[in-house]
C-alpha cells in the first residue's frame, strides 16, 4: 500500500473512532436532535483526531508522519 493511501486510511480511522465515541457519549448526556449531535461530534473528532501525511524524505523514500495535539512535533508511523 502506498504511503499516501495509508495516510488517508489512517486519517479516516482516527476520525471515525473519535467521532463514534464522541457521538455515543454526547447522546447519553444531551437530549438534542440527532443532526446536531452528529455535527458536534464531527467538530470534536476533527479537533482531537491525529493528522497523518505522506512526505518524501531526503533519500527519496516516502514516509507517513503523524501530528497530534497531545504530542509534540511529528512522529513517523
N, CA, C and O atoms as CSV, one atom per row, in Angstrom:
chain,resi,resn,atom,element,x,y,z
A,1,UNK,N,N,0.849,-1.168,0.000
A,1,UNK,CA,C,0.000,0.000,0.000
A,1,UNK,C,C,0.899,1.237,0.000
A,1,UNK,O,O,1.859,1.321,0.766
A,2,UNK,N,N,0.579,2.172,-0.853
A,2,UNK,CA,C,1.376,3.394,-0.939
A,2,UNK,C,C,1.197,4.242,0.314
A,2,UNK,O,O,0.128,4.226,0.925
A,3,UNK,N,N,2.232,4.981,0.700
A,3,UNK,CA,C,2.136,5.806,1.907
A,3,UNK,C,C,1.015,6.840,1.846
A,3,UNK,O,O,0.410,7.164,2.868
A,4,UNK,N,N,0.739,7.356,0.655
A,4,UNK,CA,C,-0.339,8.340,0.525
A,4,UNK,C,C,-1.689,7.707,0.858
A,4,UNK,O,O,-2.512,8.311,1.547
A,5,UNK,N,N,-1.910,6.496,0.369
A,5,UNK,CA,C,-3.165,5.799,0.650
A,5,UNK,C,C,-3.243,5.390,2.121
A,5,UNK,O,O,-4.313,5.424,2.728
A,6,UNK,N,N,-2.103,5.003,2.682
A,6,UNK,CA,C,-2.080,4.634,4.093
A,6,UNK,C,C,-2.411,5.842,4.970
A,6,UNK,O,O,-3.124,5.705,5.963
A,7,UNK,N,N,-1.901,7.022,4.614
A,7,UNK,CA,C,-2.193,8.235,5.379
A,7,UNK,C,C,-3.683,8.571,5.324
A,7,UNK,O,O,-4.263,8.958,6.338
A,8,UNK,N,N,-4.299,8.430,4.174
A,8,UNK,CA,C,-5.734,8.690,4.044
A,8,UNK,C,C,-6.525,7.700,4.880
A,8,UNK,O,O,-7.485,8.082,5.549
A,9,UNK,N,N,-6.133,6.431,4.851
A,9,UNK,CA,C,-6.815,5.413,5.637
A,9,UNK,C,C,-6.668,5.683,7.131
A,9,UNK,O,O,-7.644,5.567,7.871
A,10,UNK,N,N,-5.471,6.040,7.587
A,10,UNK,CA,C,-5.254,6.354,8.999
A,10,UNK,C,C,-6.061,7.576,9.423
A,10,UNK,O,O,-6.616,7.596,10.521
A,11,UNK,N,N,-6.133,8.601,8.563
A,11,UNK,CA,C,-6.955,9.774,8.874
A,11,UNK,C,C,-8.416,9.386,9.066
A,11,UNK,O,O,-9.068,9.842,10.005
A,12,UNK,N,N,-8.924,8.546,8.178
A,12,UNK,CA,C,-10.321,8.126,8.283
A,12,UNK,C,C,-10.568,7.311,9.541
A,12,UNK,O,O,-11.551,7.544,10.245
A,13,UNK,N,N,-9.685,6.355,9.834
A,13,UNK,CA,C,-9.868,5.500,11.009
A,13,UNK,C,C,-9.806,6.323,12.288
A,13,UNK,O,O,-10.634,6.140,13.181
A,14,UNK,N,N,-8.837,7.228,12.387
A,14,UNK,CA,C,-8.721,8.072,13.575
A,14,UNK,C,C,-9.951,8.947,13.769
A,14,UNK,O,O,-10.466,9.065,14.881
A,15,UNK,N,N,-10.420,9.559,12.689
A,15,UNK,CA,C,-11.617,10.393,12.767
A,15,UNK,C,C,-12.833,9.565,13.155
A,15,UNK,O,O,-13.609,9.964,14.023
A,16,UNK,N,N,-12.999,8.411,12.511
A,16,UNK,CA,C,-14.184,7.587,12.743
A,16,UNK,C,C,-14.267,7.096,14.185
A,16,UNK,O,O,-15.342,7.116,14.784
A,17,UNK,N,N,-13.156,6.661,14.740
A,17,UNK,CA,C,-13.162,6.154,16.112
A,17,UNK,C,C,-13.536,7.263,17.090
A,17,UNK,O,O,-14.384,7.067,17.960
A,18,UNK,N,N,-12.914,8.412,16.948
A,18,UNK,CA,C,-13.207,9.517,17.866
A,18,UNK,C,C,-14.627,10.042,17.644
A,18,UNK,O,O,-15.296,10.425,18.603
A,19,UNK,N,N,-15.094,10.064,16.397
A,19,UNK,CA,C,-16.465,10.500,16.113
A,19,UNK,C,C,-17.483,9.593,16.784
A,19,UNK,O,O,-18.426,10.074,17.413
A,20,UNK,N,N,-17.298,8.282,16.655
A,20,UNK,CA,C,-18.257,7.342,17.241
A,20,UNK,C,C,-18.266,7.456,18.759
A,20,UNK,O,O,-19.332,7.459,19.375
A,21,UNK,N,N,-17.087,7.548,19.366
A,21,UNK,CA,C,-17.018,7.683,20.822
A,21,UNK,C,C,-17.692,8.977,21.275
A,21,UNK,O,O,-18.483,8.969,22.218
A,22,UNK,N,N,-17.381,10.088,20.603
A,22,UNK,CA,C,-17.981,11.376,20.979
A,22,UNK,C,C,-19.488,11.357,20.765
A,22,UNK,O,O,-20.234,11.893,21.584
A,23,UNK,N,N,-19.942,10.753,19.685
A,23,UNK,CA,C,-21.386,10.693,19.393
A,23,UNK,C,C,-22.125,9.894,20.454
A,23,UNK,O,O,-23.206,10.288,20.892
A,24,UNK,N,N,-21.548,8.774,20.869
A,24,UNK,CA,C,-22.205,7.954,21.879
A,24,UNK,C,C,-22.218,8.643,23.246
A,24,UNK,O,O,-23.225,8.604,23.952
A,25,UNK,N,N,-21.114,9.263,23.612
A,25,UNK,CA,C,-21.050,9.953,24.904
A,25,UNK,C,C,-22.002,11.147,24.919
A,25,UNK,O,O,-22.740,11.337,25.886
A,26,UNK,N,N,-21.992,11.946,23.861
A,26,UNK,CA,C,-22.900,13.097,23.811
A,26,UNK,C,C,-24.357,12.661,23.773
A,26,UNK,O,O,-25.218,13.315,24.361
A,27,UNK,N,N,-24.636,11.563,23.086
A,27,UNK,CA,C,-26.002,11.058,23.010
A,27,UNK,C,C,-26.551,10.632,24.360
A,27,UNK,O,O,-27.757,10.705,24.594
A,28,UNK,N,N,-25.671,10.186,25.252
A,28,UNK,CA,C,-26.116,9.785,26.587
A,28,UNK,C,C,-26.397,10.973,27.496
A,28,UNK,O,O,-27.236,10.879,28.392
A,29,UNK,N,N,-25.712,12.080,27.279
A,29,UNK,CA,C,-25.830,13.213,28.188
A,29,UNK,C,C,-26.690,14.360,27.672
A,29,UNK,O,O,-27.257,15.105,28.472
A,30,UNK,N,N,-26.800,14.519,26.369
A,30,UNK,CA,C,-27.569,15.622,25.797
A,30,UNK,C,C,-28.827,15.083,25.123
A,30,UNK,O,O,-28.814,14.013,24.515
A,31,UNK,N,N,-29.897,15.833,25.240
A,31,UNK,CA,C,-31.144,15.454,24.572
A,31,UNK,C,C,-31.467,16.492,23.504
A,31,UNK,O,O,-32.426,17.254,23.627
A,32,UNK,N,N,-30.662,16.506,22.470
A,32,UNK,CA,C,-30.897,17.394,21.334
A,32,UNK,C,C,-31.049,16.532,20.086
A,32,UNK,O,O,-30.860,15.317,20.129
A,33,UNK,N,N,-31.386,17.164,18.996
A,33,UNK,CA,C,-31.645,16.475,17.736
A,33,UNK,C,C,-30.393,15.714,17.274
A,33,UNK,O,O,-29.266,16.146,17.517
A,34,UNK,N,N,-30.610,14.576,16.606
A,34,UNK,CA,C,-29.500,13.726,16.164
A,34,UNK,C,C,-28.550,14.436,15.215
A,34,UNK,O,O,-27.346,14.177,15.238
A,35,UNK,N,N,-29.074,15.333,14.376
A,35,UNK,CA,C,-28.222,16.051,13.441
A,35,UNK,C,C,-27.240,16.952,14.181
A,35,UNK,O,O,-26.065,17.018,13.818
A,36,UNK,N,N,-27.706,17.638,15.202
A,36,UNK,CA,C,-26.824,18.499,15.975
A,36,UNK,C,C,-25.806,17.687,16.767
A,36,UNK,O,O,-24.659,18.110,16.920
A,37,UNK,N,N,-26.216,16.527,17.269
A,37,UNK,CA,C,-25.267,15.648,17.948
A,37,UNK,C,C,-24.162,15.212,16.993
A,37,UNK,O,O,-22.988,15.192,17.364
A,38,UNK,N,N,-24.536,14.864,15.770
A,38,UNK,CA,C,-23.545,14.443,14.782
A,38,UNK,C,C,-22.604,15.591,14.417
A,38,UNK,O,O,-21.401,15.381,14.263
A,39,UNK,N,N,-23.147,16.804,14.277
A,39,UNK,CA,C,-22.296,17.950,13.949
A,39,UNK,C,C,-21.325,18.273,15.072
A,39,UNK,O,O,-20.156,18.562,14.816
A,40,UNK,N,N,-21.791,18.226,16.302
A,40,UNK,CA,C,-20.918,18.492,17.444
A,40,UNK,C,C,-19.846,17.407,17.548
A,40,UNK,O,O,-18.679,17.713,17.793
A,41,UNK,N,N,-20.233,16.145,17.363
A,41,UNK,CA,C,-19.269,15.050,17.408
A,41,UNK,C,C,-18.249,15.161,16.279
A,41,UNK,O,O,-17.078,14.835,16.474
A,42,UNK,N,N,-18.674,15.616,15.105
A,42,UNK,CA,C,-17.746,15.789,13.984
A,42,UNK,C,C,-16.731,16.887,14.279
A,42,UNK,O,O,-15.553,16.746,13.949
A,43,UNK,N,N,-17.169,17.965,14.889
A,43,UNK,CA,C,-16.240,19.053,15.240
A,43,UNK,C,C,-15.246,18.573,16.285
A,43,UNK,O,O,-14.051,18.852,16.181
A,44,UNK,N,N,-15.727,17.859,17.283
A,44,UNK,CA,C,-14.834,17.329,18.322
A,44,UNK,C,C,-13.834,16.358,17.710
A,44,UNK,O,O,-12.644,16.417,18.021
A,45,UNK,N,N,-14.302,15.469,16.846
A,45,UNK,CA,C,-13.415,14.495,16.216
A,45,UNK,C,C,-12.399,15.174,15.301
A,45,UNK,O,O,-11.250,14.740,15.220
A,46,UNK,N,N,-12.810,16.219,14.624
A,46,UNK,CA,C,-11.895,16.937,13.737
A,46,UNK,C,C,-10.762,17.600,14.526
A,46,UNK,O,O,-9.628,17.668,14.054
A,47,UNK,N,N,-11.072,18.080,15.713
A,47,UNK,CA,C,-10.059,18.732,16.542
A,47,UNK,C,C,-9.146,17.701,17.206
A,47,UNK,O,O,-7.930,17.889,17.256
A,48,UNK,N,N,-9.728,16.613,17.715
A,48,UNK,CA,C,-8.967,15.653,18.514
A,48,UNK,C,C,-8.269,14.554,17.708
A,48,UNK,O,O,-7.339,13.930,18.218
A,49,UNK,N,N,-8.684,14.305,16.488
A,49,UNK,CA,C,-8.116,13.199,15.708
A,49,UNK,C,C,-6.691,13.535,15.258
A,49,UNK,O,O,-6.391,14.680,14.921
A,50,UNK,N,N,-5.825,12.530,15.257
A,50,UNK,CA,C,-4.466,12.761,14.750
A,50,UNK,C,C,-4.493,12.980,13.238
A,50,UNK,O,O,-5.333,12.421,12.532
A,51,UNK,N,N,-3.574,13.790,12.763
A,51,UNK,CA,C,-3.476,14.084,11.334
A,51,UNK,C,C,-2.270,13.338,10.755
A,51,UNK,O,O,-1.167,13.416,11.295
A,52,UNK,N,N,-2.487,12.626,9.668
A,52,UNK,CA,C,-1.430,11.870,9.012
A,52,UNK,C,C,-1.151,12.481,7.650
A,52,UNK,O,O,-2.058,12.979,6.983
A,53,UNK,N,N,0.121,12.440,7.238
A,53,UNK,CA,C,0.504,12.940,5.933
A,53,UNK,C,C,1.643,12.100,5.378
A,53,UNK,O,O,2.449,11.555,6.132
A,54,UNK,N,N,1.705,11.998,4.066
A,54,UNK,CA,C,2.792,11.282,3.400
A,54,UNK,C,C,3.742,12.317,2.809
A,54,UNK,O,O,3.332,13.189,2.043
A,55,UNK,N,N,5.011,12.209,3.175
A,55,UNK,CA,C,6.019,13.135,2.692
A,55,UNK,C,C,7.182,12.364,2.106
A,55,UNK,O,O,7.376,11.184,2.398
A,56,UNK,N,N,7.952,13.043,1.277
A,56,UNK,CA,C,9.145,12.454,0.697
A,56,UNK,C,C,10.360,12.913,1.482
A,56,UNK,O,O,10.565,14.111,1.680
A,57,UNK,N,N,11.167,11.959,1.929
A,57,UNK,CA,C,12.370,12.266,2.702
A,57,UNK,C,C,13.501,12.681,1.766
A,57,UNK,O,O,13.353,12.661,0.544
A,58,UNK,N,N,14.618,13.052,2.354
A,58,UNK,CA,C,15.767,13.482,1.562
A,58,UNK,C,C,16.331,12.359,0.696
A,58,UNK,O,O,16.878,12.614,-0.377
A,59,UNK,N,N,16.197,11.115,1.164
A,59,UNK,CA,C,16.729,9.988,0.397
A,59,UNK,C,C,15.771,9.485,-0.672
A,59,UNK,O,O,16.081,8.511,-1.359
A,60,UNK,N,N,14.619,10.119,-0.832
A,60,UNK,CA,C,13.668,9.771,-1.884
A,60,UNK,C,C,12.558,8.832,-1.457
A,60,UNK,O,O,11.634,8.583,-2.232
A,61,UNK,N,N,12.623,8.306,-0.246
A,61,UNK,CA,C,11.570,7.419,0.232
A,61,UNK,C,C,10.406,8.228,0.774
A,61,UNK,O,O,10.585,9.305,1.343
A,62,UNK,N,N,9.202,7.684,0.586
A,62,UNK,CA,C,8.013,8.321,1.139
A,62,UNK,C,C,7.786,7.794,2.545
A,62,UNK,O,O,7.925,6.598,2.802
A,63,UNK,N,N,7.433,8.701,3.457
A,63,UNK,CA,C,7.177,8.337,4.839
A,63,UNK,C,C,5.811,8.868,5.251
A,63,UNK,O,O,5.327,9.868,4.721
A,64,UNK,N,N,5.203,8.179,6.206
A,64,UNK,CA,C,3.937,8.632,6.772
A,64,UNK,C,C,4.252,9.265,8.117
A,64,UNK,O,O,4.847,8.629,8.987
A,65,UNK,N,N,3.850,10.521,8.283
A,65,UNK,CA,C,4.079,11.253,9.519
A,65,UNK,C,C,2.746,11.562,10.187
A,65,UNK,O,O,1.726,11.739,9.522
A,66,UNK,N,N,2.777,11.625,11.528
A,66,UNK,CA,C,1.583,11.891,12.305
A,66,UNK,C,C,1.807,13.117,13.185
A,66,UNK,O,O,2.862,13.266,13.802
A,67,UNK,N,N,0.811,13.985,13.233
A,67,UNK,CA,C,0.822,15.121,14.145
A,67,UNK,C,C,-0.472,15.067,14.939
A,67,UNK,O,O,-1.556,14.882,14.385
A,68,UNK,N,N,-0.334,15.235,16.256
A,68,UNK,CA,C,-1.485,15.146,17.141
A,68,UNK,C,C,-1.352,16.228,18.186
A,68,UNK,O,O,-0.235,16.598,18.549
A,69,UNK,N,N,-2.471,16.750,18.684
A,69,UNK,CA,C,-2.400,17.843,19.634
A,69,UNK,C,C,-1.832,17.397,20.982
A,69,UNK,O,O,-1.412,18.233,21.782
A,70,UNK,N,N,-1.816,16.079,21.242
A,70,UNK,CA,C,-1.305,15.577,22.509
A,70,UNK,C,C,0.175,15.206,22.456
A,70,UNK,O,O,0.757,14.843,23.479
A,71,UNK,N,N,0.791,15.294,21.276
A,71,UNK,CA,C,2.214,15.021,21.152
A,71,UNK,C,C,2.921,16.243,20.593
A,71,UNK,O,O,2.307,17.112,19.974
A,72,UNK,N,N,4.217,16.289,20.823
A,72,UNK,CA,C,4.997,17.422,20.356
A,72,UNK,C,C,5.697,17.042,19.052
A,72,UNK,O,O,6.400,16.033,18.993
A,73,UNK,N,N,5.506,17.839,18.024
A,73,UNK,CA,C,6.168,17.595,16.751
A,73,UNK,C,C,5.514,16.478,15.945
A,73,UNK,O,O,4.401,16.039,16.234
A,74,UNK,N,N,6.248,16.035,14.924
A,74,UNK,CA,C,5.775,14.982,14.039
A,74,UNK,C,C,6.404,13.656,14.437
A,74,UNK,O,O,7.572,13.601,14.821
A,75,UNK,N,N,5.619,12.587,14.343
A,75,UNK,CA,C,6.105,11.246,14.633
A,75,UNK,C,C,5.998,10.422,13.360
A,75,UNK,O,O,5.008,10.521,12.635
A,76,UNK,N,N,7.013,9.611,13.086
A,76,UNK,CA,C,6.974,8.734,11.913
A,76,UNK,C,C,6.203,7.466,12.256
A,76,UNK,O,O,6.419,6.857,13.303
A,77,UNK,N,N,5.301,7.079,11.358
A,77,UNK,CA,C,4.492,5.876,11.578
A,77,UNK,C,C,5.106,4.730,10.803
A,77,UNK,O,O,4.590,3.613,10.839
